[in-house]
Amino acid sequence: MEAVLSAAPQAVEQADVERLRRLLGDPGLAWLLERARQRMARGRALTGPVTLSHPDESQRRAVEGLLGRAPQAARSLTVRLDTVDLILRRSGAGRDGLAAAVVTLTGPVTLRAEARDEEARAWEEVYAPLGTLGAELADWAERIRKDGLVRRLARTPEAAGPLVAAAVRALRPLPVVPPTSRTTFAAQNLSGAHALDEGTPLAALVLSGLRSLTGFPDGAGAEWRRDAWASAGLLKDDLSSTVLSLNLRGNPSLDWMADAGEPVVLTLRSLTRDPQAPAVPATGTVHVCENPAVLSAAADTFGPACPPMVCLQGQPSAAALTLLRGLSSQGTRLRYHGDFDWGGVRIATALRRGVPWQPWRYTASHYRAAAARLGEAAQALTGSPAATPWDPALAVALAERGVRVEEEVVLDALLSDLERRGR
């Protein structure tokens, strides 16, 4: 069965079709569209020149209107297809390029069997380097073979081959420990310091892969992208990644703040510049929470007497992972509590991938007790369910009860634990 090239994946708005017709619908350009269709049918890229011998005046005028300049006077008329593609994309009339415009204006293009087989082989060669990635990226590699991401980022096998090869080179060393700047990583592993700059096809592909590697949740926006890169140890800089702590010690500044019982904002820079601080607490345990309100209440209630704490403030940042890995490697026990909802579960799971911890009132029995006390004030759970590997029964309980319990709701119980341990 012959393959058919249909229109672009997104529906083409009628206004865009009208603009395409104004640009390419002139009868004097019919030969140009037909040449493009022929190339597409042979599975060839729409680049390079096409030539029309003995053009008439209407065909010359049509090309002049498209290119914005008069073609050279000659017995033939030559137009570069990649120039037409660029005109369409820049004008906004054909954001998906010349191939999509040809299909929109003239109908689907049937690939010749030989070209179809050749193209299929070319794409298989493009995807071959994915097989060298580790097992943790196997599902991602299989998914991008099917979902068309690479084809959207690089329209042809010729362009996609170097893109996939570079993405594989970038993904193999991830996650980076200790974290480093994205530009430094790109300079050491890719074609240059700016290879992973925002907006490049390579950055989009690598970001997709590293999110699969680290389990970073879906989102959007510049801050979300920064945190997603940081989840694999690739940083915009070493100052924007921070973590909150209380009563950790190990250098003069930490000791001074612990004596005052005041929270501290630690930057990734400070943690990597002084890897020996913080030191292992005398208790051997650090309590970790998700929300700043818990740490703030502990500081207000106990001050310098509060056991050492760390607050993630949402998804674990590179600074948080660096701090907790350092403490754990020195023998510190980490006890974690977060919101009882699907988002909180995903944060806990992301932290568990980076560092070992034990639950701190964060099990199915604790959830059921807290949910029962809420009664009619309970808020419904939203989002997709997620596993709770530290206590599989917790995911079952969340699904059954269907209500969320924020950390602030159980604050008294958490403070009671801290008081006992502080003695």
LUMDO-700698 format. One record per residue (C-alpha): residue number from 1; residue in three letters; z, x, y. Coordinates in steps of 0.25 Angstrom, whole numbers. Example, Ala and Ser with C-alpha at 12.3 -4.5 7.8 and 13.67 -1.06 7.14 Angstrom:
residues 2
+------+------+-------+-------+-------+
: bami : papa :     w :     u :     v :
+------+------+-------+-------+-------+
:    1 :  ALA :    31 :    49 :   -18 :
:    2 :  SER :    29 :    55 :    -4 :
+------+------+-------+-------+-------+
This chain:
residues 423
+------+------+-------+-------+-------+
: bami : papa :     w :     u :     v :
+------+------+-------+-------+-------+
:    1 :  MET :     0 :     0 :     0 :
:    2 :  GLU :    -4 :     6 :    14 :
:    3 :  ALA :     7 :     8 :    24 :
:    4 :  VAL :     6 :     1 :    37 :
:    5 :  LEU :    11 :     6 :    51 :
:    6 :  SER :    16 :    -5 :    58 :
:    7 :  ALA :    22 :    -7 :    72 :
:    8 :  ALA :    34 :     1 :    78 :
:    9 :  PRO :    47 :    -3 :    71 :
:   10 :  GLN :    52 :   -10 :    84 :
:   11 :  ALA :    45 :   -23 :    88 :
:   12 :  VAL :    35 :   -20 :    99 :
:   13 :  GLU :    38 :   -29 :   112 :
:   14 :  GLN :    26 :   -37 :   117 :
:   15 :  ALA :    27 :   -30 :   131 :
:   16 :  ASP :    25 :   -16 :   124 :
:   17 :  VAL :    13 :   -22 :   116 :
:   18 :  GLU :     7 :   -26 :   130 :
:   19 :  ARG :    10 :   -12 :   135 :
:   20 :  LEU :     4 :    -5 :   123 :
:   21 :  ARG :    -9 :   -14 :   125 :
:   22 :  ARG :   -10 :   -10 :   139 :
:   23 :  LEU :    -9 :     5 :   135 :
:   24 :  LEU :   -17 :     5 :   122 :
:   25 :  GLY :   -24 :    -9 :   121 :
:   26 :  ASP :   -36 :    -5 :   130 :
:   27 :  PRO :   -49 :    -7 :   121 :
:   28 :  GLY :   -53 :     7 :   125 :
:   29 :  LEU :   -41 :    13 :   117 :
:   30 :  ALA :   -44 :     5 :   104 :
:   31 :  TRP :   -50 :    18 :    99 :
:   32 :  LEU :   -37 :    26 :   102 :
:   33 :  LEU :   -28 :    15 :    94 :
:   34 :  GLU :   -38 :    16 :    83 :
:   35 :  ARG :   -37 :    31 :    82 :
:   36 :  ALA :   -22 :    30 :    82 :
:   37 :  ARG :   -23 :    19 :    71 :
:   38 :  GLN :   -31 :    28 :    62 :
:   39 :  ARG :   -22 :    40 :    64 :
:   40 :  MET :   -10 :    31 :    60 :
:   41 :  ALA :   -17 :    26 :    48 :
:   42 :  ARG :   -19 :    40 :    43 :
:   43 :  GLY :    -4 :    43 :    46 :
:   44 :  ARG :    -7 :    53 :    57 :
:   45 :  ALA :     1 :    55 :    69 :
:   46 :  LEU :    -4 :    49 :    82 :
:   47 :  THR :    -5 :    62 :    89 :
:   48 :  GLY :   -16 :    71 :    94 :
:   49 :  PRO :   -30 :    67 :   100 :
:   50 :  VAL :   -39 :    56 :    96 :
:   51 :  THR :   -54 :    56 :   102 :
:   52 :  LEU :   -64 :    45 :   105 :
:   53 :  SER :   -78 :    50 :   106 :
:   54 :  HIS :   -87 :    44 :   116 :
:   55 :  PRO :   -77 :    35 :   123 :
:   56 :  ASP :   -82 :    24 :   132 :
:   57 :  GLU :   -77 :    22 :   146 :
:   58 :  SER :   -67 :    11 :   142 :
:   59 :  GLN :   -60 :    20 :   132 :
:   60 :  ARG :   -59 :    31 :   142 :
:   61 :  ARG :   -53 :    22 :   152 :
:   62 :  ALA :   -43 :    17 :   142 :
:   63 :  VAL :   -39 :    31 :   138 :
:   64 :  GLU :   -37 :    34 :   153 :
:   65 :  GLY :   -28 :    22 :   155 :
:   66 :  LEU :   -20 :    26 :   143 :
:   67 :  LEU :   -18 :    41 :   146 :
:   68 :  GLY :   -17 :    39 :   161 :
:   69 :  ARG :   -29 :    49 :   164 :
:   70 :  ALA :   -44 :    50 :   162 :
:   71 :  PRO :   -48 :    56 :   149 :
:   72 :  GLN :   -57 :    68 :   149 :
:   73 :  ALA :   -72 :    65 :   151 :
:   74 :  ALA :   -78 :    68 :   138 :
:   75 :  ARG :   -86 :    62 :   126 :
:   76 :  SER :   -73 :    59 :   119 :
:   77 :  LEU :   -60 :    53 :   122 :
:   78 :  THR :   -47 :    60 :   117 :
:   79 :  VAL :   -33 :    54 :   117 :
:   80 :  ARG :   -20 :    61 :   111 :
:   81 :  LEU :   -13 :    50 :   103 :
:   82 :  ASP :     1 :    57 :   106 :
:   83 :  THR :    -2 :    55 :   121 :
:   84 :  VAL :    -4 :    40 :   119 :
:   85 :  ASP :     9 :    40 :   111 :
:   86 :  LEU :    16 :    46 :   122 :
:   87 :  ILE :    10 :    37 :   132 :
:   88 :  LEU :    15 :    25 :   124 :
:   89 :  ARG :    29 :    30 :   122 :
:   90 :  ARG :    31 :    34 :   137 :
:   91 :  SER :    25 :    21 :   142 :
:   92 :  GLY :    35 :    13 :   134 :
:   93 :  ALA :    23 :     4 :   129 :
:   94 :  GLY :    23 :    11 :   115 :
:   95 :  ARG :    37 :    17 :   113 :
:   96 :  ASP :    34 :    19 :    98 :
:   97 :  GLY :    21 :    27 :   101 :
:   98 :  LEU :     7 :    26 :    98 :
:   99 :  ALA :     8 :    22 :    83 :
:  100 :  ALA :    16 :    10 :    86 :
:  101 :  ALA :     7 :     6 :    97 :
:  102 :  VAL :    -5 :     7 :    88 :
:  103 :  VAL :     1 :    -2 :    78 :
:  104 :  THR :     6 :   -12 :    89 :
:  105 :  LEU :    -8 :   -13 :    95 :
:  106 :  THR :   -17 :   -12 :    83 :
:  107 :  GLY :    -8 :   -16 :    71 :
:  108 :  PRO :    -2 :    -9 :    59 :
:  109 :  VAL :    -9 :     4 :    54 :
:  110 :  THR :   -11 :     6 :    39 :
:  111 :  LEU :    -9 :    20 :    34 :
:  112 :  ARG :   -19 :    25 :    25 :
:  113 :  ALA :   -13 :    28 :    11 :
:  114 :  GLU :   -16 :    43 :    12 :
:  115 :  ALA :   -10 :    44 :    26 :
:  116 :  ARG :     2 :    35 :    21 :
:  117 :  ASP :     5 :    44 :    10 :
:  118 :  GLU :     4 :    56 :    18 :
:  119 :  GLU :    13 :    51 :    29 :
:  120 :  ALA :    23 :    47 :    18 :
:  121 :  ARG :    23 :    61 :    13 :
:  122 :  ALA :    25 :    67 :    27 :
:  123 :  TRP :    37 :    58 :    29 :
:  124 :  GLU :    43 :    62 :    16 :
:  125 :  GLU :    42 :    77 :    21 :
:  126 :  VAL :    48 :    73 :    34 :
:  127 :  TYR :    61 :    67 :    26 :
:  128 :  ALA :    61 :    78 :    16 :
:  129 :  PRO :    72 :    87 :    24 :
:  130 :  LEU :    82 :    75 :    23 :
:  131 :  GLY :    84 :    78 :     9 :
:  132 :  THR :    90 :    91 :    12 :
:  133 :  LEU :   102 :    84 :    19 :
:  134 :  GLY :   115 :    82 :    12 :
:  135 :  ALA :   119 :    70 :     4 :
:  136 :  GLU :   127 :    64 :    16 :
:  137 :  LEU :   114 :    62 :    24 :
:  138 :  ALA :   106 :    57 :    12 :
:  139 :  ASP :   107 :    42 :    16 :
:  140 :  TRP :   103 :    45 :    30 :
:  141 :  ALA :    91 :    53 :    26 :
:  142 :  GLU :    87 :    42 :    17 :
:  143 :  ARG :    89 :    32 :    28 :
:  144 :  ILE :    80 :    39 :    38 :
:  145 :  ARG :    69 :    40 :    28 :
:  146 :  LYS :    69 :    25 :    28 :
:  147 :  ASP :    73 :    20 :    42 :
:  148 :  GLY :    62 :    27 :    50 :
:  149 :  LEU :    71 :    35 :    60 :
:  150 :  VAL :    63 :    48 :    58 :
:  151 :  ARG :    50 :    41 :    59 :
:  152 :  ARG :    55 :    34 :    72 :
:  153 :  LEU :    59 :    48 :    78 :
:  154 :  ALA :    47 :    55 :    73 :
:  155 :  ARG :    35 :    47 :    71 :
:  156 :  THR :    27 :    56 :    62 :
:  157 :  PRO :    31 :    65 :    50 :
:  158 :  GLU :    26 :    77 :    58 :
:  159 :  ALA :    36 :    74 :    69 :
:  160 :  ALA :    47 :    69 :    59 :
:  161 :  GLY :    47 :    82 :    50 :
:  162 :  PRO :    53 :    91 :    60 :
:  163 :  LEU :    63 :    80 :    65 :
:  164 :  VAL :    69 :    78 :    51 :
:  165 :  ALA :    69 :    93 :    48 :
:  166 :  ALA :    77 :    95 :    61 :
:  167 :  ALA :    87 :    83 :    58 :
:  168 :  VAL :    90 :    89 :    44 :
:  169 :  ARG :    93 :   103 :    50 :
:  170 :  ALA :   102 :    96 :    60 :
:  171 :  LEU :   109 :    87 :    50 :
:  172 :  ARG :   112 :    97 :    39 :
:  173 :  PRO :   123 :   105 :    47 :
:  174 :  LEU :   130 :    92 :    51 :
:  175 :  PRO :   141 :    89 :    54 :
:  176 :  VAL :   144 :   101 :    62 :
:  177 :  VAL :   158 :   107 :    61 :
:  178 :  PRO :   164 :   111 :    71 :
:  179 :  PRO :   155 :   102 :    80 :
:  180 :  THR :   145 :   108 :    89 :
:  181 :  SER :   136 :   104 :   101 :
:  182 :  ARG :   123 :    97 :    97 :
:  183 :  THR :   115 :   107 :   105 :
:  184 :  THR :   121 :   119 :    98 :
:  185 :  PHE :   119 :   112 :    84 :
:  186 :  ALA :   104 :   109 :    88 :
:  187 :  ALA :   102 :   123 :    92 :
:  188 :  GLN :   108 :   129 :    79 :
:  189 :  ASN :   101 :   119 :    70 :
:  190 :  LEU :    88 :   114 :    76 :
:  191 :  SER :    77 :   117 :    86 :
:  192 :  GLY :    86 :   119 :    98 :
:  193 :  ALA :    98 :   114 :   106 :
:  194 :  HIS :    92 :   101 :   110 :
:  195 :  ALA :    86 :    97 :    97 :
:  196 :  LEU :    97 :    86 :    95 :
:  197 :  ASP :    96 :    81 :   110 :
:  198 :  GLU :    98 :    66 :   112 :
:  199 :  GLY :    85 :    58 :   111 :
:  200 :  THR :    78 :    68 :   101 :
:  201 :  PRO :    73 :    63 :    88 :
:  202 :  LEU :    80 :    74 :    81 :
:  203 :  ALA :    94 :    70 :    87 :
:  204 :  ALA :    91 :    55 :    83 :
:  205 :  LEU :    89 :    59 :    68 :
:  206 :  VAL :   100 :    69 :    67 :
:  207 :  LEU :   110 :    59 :    74 :
:  208 :  SER :   106 :    49 :    63 :
:  209 :  GLY :   109 :    59 :    52 :
:  210 :  LEU :   122 :    64 :    57 :
:  211 :  ARG :   127 :    50 :    59 :
:  212 :  SER :   124 :    47 :    45 :
:  213 :  LEU :   131 :    60 :    41 :
:  214 :  THR :   144 :    57 :    49 :
:  215 :  GLY :   144 :    42 :    48 :
:  216 :  PHE :   144 :    40 :    63 :
:  217 :  PRO :   143 :    25 :    67 :
:  218 :  ASP :   131 :    18 :    74 :
:  219 :  GLY :   131 :    18 :    89 :
:  220 :  ALA :   123 :    21 :   101 :
:  221 :  GLY :   124 :    28 :   115 :
:  222 :  ALA :   126 :    43 :   119 :
:  223 :  GLU :   141 :    43 :   116 :
:  224 :  TRP :   138 :    38 :   102 :
:  225 :  ARG :   128 :    48 :    99 :
:  226 :  ARG :   137 :    59 :   104 :
:  227 :  ASP :   148 :    55 :    95 :
:  228 :  ALA :   138 :    54 :    83 :
:  229 :  TRP :   133 :    68 :    85 :
:  230 :  ALA :   147 :    73 :    86 :
:  231 :  SER :   151 :    66 :    73 :
:  232 :  ALA :   142 :    77 :    66 :
:  233 :  GLY :   148 :    88 :    75 :
:  234 :  LEU :   137 :    88 :    85 :
:  235 :  LEU :   142 :    87 :   100 :
:  236 :  LYS :   137 :    85 :   113 :
:  237 :  ASP :   147 :    94 :   118 :
:  238 :  ASP :   162 :    98 :   114 :
:  239 :  LEU :   169 :    91 :   125 :
:  240 :  SER :   164 :    76 :   124 :
:  241 :  SER :   170 :    75 :   110 :
:  242 :  THR :   185 :    72 :   110 :
:  243 :  VAL :   197 :    67 :   102 :
:  244 :  LEU :   210 :    62 :   106 :
:  245 :  SER :   223 :    68 :   101 :
:  246 :  LEU :   238 :    67 :   102 :
:  247 :  ASN :   249 :    77 :   100 :
:  248 :  LEU :   240 :    88 :    93 :
:  249 :  ARG :   244 :   102 :    95 :
:  250 :  GLY :   239 :   116 :    94 :
:  251 :  ASN :   236 :   122 :   108 :
:  252 :  PRO :   243 :   121 :   121 :
:  253 :  SER :   235 :   109 :   127 :
:  254 :  LEU :   237 :   101 :   114 :
:  255 :  ASP :   252 :   105 :   114 :
:  256 :  TRP :   254 :   101 :   128 :
:  257 :  MET :   248 :    87 :   126 :
:  258 :  ALA :   256 :    85 :   113 :
:  259 :  ASP :   269 :    88 :   120 :
:  260 :  ALA :   265 :    77 :   130 :
:  261 :  GLY :   261 :    68 :   119 :
:  262 :  GLU :   247 :    65 :   126 :
:  263 :  PRO :   234 :    63 :   120 :
:  264 :  VAL :   223 :    74 :   121 :
:  265 :  VAL :   208 :    73 :   121 :
:  266 :  LEU :   203 :    85 :   113 :
:  267 :  THR :   188 :    89 :   115 :
:  268 :  LEU :   179 :    95 :   104 :
:  269 :  ARG :   179 :   108 :   113 :
:  270 :  SER :   194 :   109 :   113 :
:  271 :  LEU :   195 :   107 :    98 :
:  272 :  THR :   184 :   117 :    94 :
:  273 :  ARG :   189 :   128 :   104 :
:  274 :  ASP :   203 :   127 :    98 :
:  275 :  PRO :   201 :   124 :    83 :
:  276 :  GLN :   216 :   127 :    80 :
:  277 :  ALA :   220 :   116 :    89 :
:  278 :  PRO :   226 :   106 :    86 :
:  279 :  ALA :   235 :   111 :    76 :
:  280 :  VAL :   240 :   103 :    64 :
:  281 :  PRO :   252 :    94 :    68 :
:  282 :  ALA :   265 :    97 :    62 :
:  283 :  THR :   265 :    83 :    55 :
:  284 :  GLY :   252 :    88 :    49 :
:  285 :  THR :   246 :    74 :    52 :
:  286 :  VAL :   237 :    69 :    64 :
:  287 :  HIS :   235 :    54 :    66 :
:  288 :  VAL :   221 :    50 :    70 :
:  289 :  CYS :   217 :    37 :    77 :
:  290 :  GLU :   204 :    30 :    81 :
:  291 :  ASN :   208 :    24 :    95 :
:  292 :  PRO :   214 :    31 :   107 :
:  293 :  ALA :   224 :    19 :   109 :
:  294 :  VAL :   232 :    24 :    97 :
:  295 :  LEU :   233 :    38 :   101 :
:  296 :  SER :   237 :    34 :   115 :
:  297 :  ALA :   248 :    24 :   110 :
:  298 :  ALA :   253 :    35 :   101 :
:  299 :  ALA :   254 :    45 :   113 :
:  300 :  ASP :   261 :    34 :   122 :
:  301 :  THR :   271 :    31 :   111 :
:  302 :  PHE :   275 :    44 :   105 :
:  303 :  GLY :   270 :    55 :   115 :
:  304 :  PRO :   272 :    69 :   109 :
:  305 :  ALA :   279 :    63 :    97 :
:  306 :  CYS :   266 :    57 :    92 :
:  307 :  PRO :   260 :    63 :    79 :
:  308 :  PRO :   247 :    70 :    82 :
:  309 :  MET :   235 :    60 :    84 :
:  310 :  VAL :   220 :    61 :    85 :
:  311 :  CYS :   212 :    49 :    91 :
:  312 :  LEU :   197 :    48 :    87 :
:  313 :  GLN :   193 :    38 :    98 :
:  314 :  GLY :   182 :    32 :    89 :
:  315 :  GLN :   172 :    40 :    81 :
:  316 :  PRO :   178 :    54 :    78 :
:  317 :  SER :   172 :    63 :    88 :
:  318 :  ALA :   169 :    78 :    85 :
:  319 :  ALA :   182 :    82 :    92 :
:  320 :  ALA :   190 :    72 :    83 :
:  321 :  LEU :   183 :    78 :    71 :
:  322 :  THR :   185 :    92 :    75 :
:  323 :  LEU :   200 :    90 :    78 :
:  324 :  LEU :   203 :    82 :    65 :
:  325 :  ARG :   195 :    91 :    56 :
:  326 :  GLY :   203 :   103 :    62 :
:  327 :  LEU :   216 :    96 :    60 :
:  328 :  SER :   213 :    92 :    46 :
:  329 :  SER :   208 :   106 :    42 :
:  330 :  GLN :   221 :   111 :    46 :
:  331 :  GLY :   228 :   101 :    37 :
:  332 :  THR :   231 :    90 :    46 :
:  333 :  ARG :   232 :    76 :    40 :
:  334 :  LEU :   224 :    65 :    48 :
:  335 :  ARG :   228 :    51 :    48 :
:  336 :  TYR :   218 :    41 :    54 :
:  337 :  HIS :   219 :    27 :    59 :
:  338 :  GLY :   207 :    19 :    66 :
:  339 :  ASP :   203 :     5 :    69 :
:  340 :  PHE :   202 :    -5 :    57 :
:  341 :  ASP :   187 :    -9 :    59 :
:  342 :  TRP :   174 :    -4 :    54 :
:  343 :  GLY :   172 :     5 :    66 :
:  344 :  GLY :   186 :    11 :    64 :
:  345 :  VAL :   183 :    13 :    49 :
:  346 :  ARG :   170 :    21 :    53 :
:  347 :  ILE :   177 :    30 :    62 :
:  348 :  ALA :   188 :    33 :    51 :
:  349 :  THR :   176 :    36 :    41 :
:  350 :  ALA :   169 :    45 :    51 :
:  351 :  LEU :   183 :    53 :    53 :
:  352 :  ARG :   185 :    54 :    38 :
:  353 :  ARG :   171 :    60 :    37 :
:  354 :  GLY :   176 :    71 :    46 :
:  355 :  VAL :   190 :    73 :    43 :
:  356 :  PRO :   200 :    68 :    32 :
:  357 :  TRP :   211 :    58 :    36 :
:  358 :  GLN :   221 :    48 :    30 :
:  359 :  PRO :   222 :    34 :    35 :
:  360 :  TRP :   233 :    31 :    45 :
:  361 :  ARG :   236 :    16 :    43 :
:  362 :  TYR :   221 :    15 :    41 :
:  363 :  THR :   220 :     8 :    27 :
:  364 :  ALA :   217 :    -6 :    22 :
:  365 :  SER :   231 :    -9 :    21 :
:  366 :  HIS :   234 :    -5 :    35 :
:  367 :  TYR :   221 :   -13 :    40 :
:  368 :  ARG :   225 :   -26 :    32 :
:  369 :  ALA :   239 :   -25 :    38 :
:  370 :  ALA :   234 :   -23 :    52 :
:  371 :  ALA :   223 :   -34 :    51 :
:  372 :  ALA :   234 :   -44 :    46 :
:  373 :  ARG :   242 :   -42 :    58 :
:  374 :  LEU :   230 :   -45 :    68 :
:  375 :  GLY :   228 :   -59 :    64 :
:  376 :  GLU :   219 :   -67 :    73 :
:  377 :  ALA :   218 :   -56 :    83 :
:  378 :  ALA :   210 :   -48 :    73 :
:  379 :  GLN :   196 :   -44 :    77 :
:  380 :  ALA :   185 :   -45 :    67 :
:  381 :  LEU :   179 :   -32 :    61 :
:  382 :  THR :   164 :   -29 :    66 :
:  383 :  GLY :   154 :   -19 :    61 :
:  384 :  SER :   150 :   -14 :    47 :
:  385 :  PRO :   160 :   -11 :    36 :
:  386 :  ALA :   163 :     3 :    33 :
:  387 :  ALA :   170 :    11 :    22 :
:  388 :  THR :   184 :    16 :    23 :
:  389 :  PRO :   185 :    27 :    12 :
:  390 :  TRP :   199 :    31 :    16 :
:  391 :  ASP :   203 :    17 :    11 :
:  392 :  PRO :   192 :     9 :     5 :
:  393 :  ALA :   201 :    -4 :     6 :
:  394 :  LEU :   201 :    -3 :    21 :
:  395 :  ALA :   186 :    -7 :    22 :
:  396 :  VAL :   188 :   -18 :    12 :
:  397 :  ALA :   200 :   -23 :    21 :
:  398 :  LEU :   192 :   -22 :    34 :
:  399 :  ALA :   181 :   -30 :    27 :
:  400 :  GLU :   190 :   -41 :    22 :
:  401 :  ARG :   199 :   -43 :    34 :
:  402 :  GLY :   187 :   -41 :    44 :
:  403 :  VAL :   196 :   -38 :    56 :
:  404 :  ARG :   198 :   -25 :    64 :
:  405 :  VAL :   211 :   -18 :    67 :
:  406 :  GLU :   211 :    -8 :    79 :
:  407 :  GLU :   220 :     4 :    79 :
:  408 :  GLU :   228 :    -2 :    91 :
:  409 :  VAL :   232 :   -14 :    83 :
:  410 :  VAL :   240 :    -5 :    73 :
:  411 :  LEU :   244 :     4 :    84 :
:  412 :  ASP :   259 :     1 :    82 :
:  413 :  ALA :   258 :     5 :    67 :
:  414 :  LEU :   251 :    18 :    70 :
:  415 :  LEU :   261 :    22 :    81 :
:  416 :  SER :   272 :    19 :    71 :
:  417 :  ASP :   266 :    29 :    61 :
:  418 :  LEU :   265 :    39 :    72 :
:  419 :  GLU :   279 :    37 :    76 :
:  420 :  ARG :   284 :    39 :    62 :
:  421 :  ARG :   276 :    52 :    60 :
:  422 :  GLY :   280 :    57 :    74 :
:  423 :  ARG :   295 :    57 :    69 :
+------+------+-------+-------+-------+
